[in-house]
């Protein structure tokens, strides 16, 4: 798969950009038409970026710091697998917190 930034650079367009940005801007090239479809990185981010110290999960999206840090380097399949488990992960985290609170009483 070609990279949008490389395609533009080769044609005298934009300056080189970071490797992470080039990977994020990957595209599917048509026969003679150049880039046709930009592939956005899917993300569960809700722009509520605050970590819950008790669970180790982001309050907005439910990911761990390690997952958030590695997100841009994960494959689309890896990101989808993580996203598929976020709802259950959050339910389990709430359940564990409730049980811990009951044990303290």
KAVENRA-V936625 format. One record per pair of residues at least 12 apart in sequence whose ideal C-beta (glycine too) atoms are under 8 Angstrom apart, sorted by the first residue. I is the first residue (numbers start at 1). GAP is how many residues later the second one is. Records with the same first field share a line. If there is no record, write none. Layout:
# KAVENRA-V936625
I: GAP / GAP
This chain:
# KAVENRA-V936625
1: 25 / 26 / 27
2: 24 / 25 / 27 / 33
3: 19 / 20 / 22 / 23 / 24
4: 18 / 21 / 22 / 23 / 31 / 34
5: 12 / 16 / 17 / 20
6: 16
7: 20 / 22 / 27 / 28
20: 52 / 53
23: 49
24: 16 / 17 / 48
25: 13 / 14
26: 13
27: 12
41: 30 / 31 / 35 / 38
42: 34 / 37 / 38 / 41
43: 18 / 28 / 36
44: 17 / 18 / 19 / 38 / 39 / 42
45: 15 / 16
46: 14 / 15
47: 13
48: 12 / 13
51: 14
52: 41
54: 43
55: 38 / 41 / 42
57: 32 / 33 / 36
61: 25
62: 24 / 25 / 27 / 28 / 31
63: 19 / 23
67: 15
